[in-house]
Amino acid sequence: MEEIIVTLQLAPGSVVSEASLSTLIGIGTTPICEALQRLSGEHLVQILPRRGVVVTQIDLRRQLQMLETRRDASSTG
């Protein structure tokens, strides 16, 4: 799902539902929900209770910082 967002297959500002993502990707709603929670923590989506999920604008600076943090964490573990 992250790839779909980063490659702009889901445009920033798009409002999607767990059900539509489940159909698009071809997996159940439980893993979709878990992935959305993670992506929300990475600021790639904003979860709007009872309304859906909004794909946020990609902040390249923030994404580079997240990648550096992941790289540092994996090299120390």
Buried (B, 14 or more C-beta within 10 A) or exposed (E): BEEBBEEEEBEEEBEBEBEBBBEBEEEEBEEBBEBBEEBBEBBBBBBEEEEBBBBBEEEEEEBEEBEEEEEEEEEEE
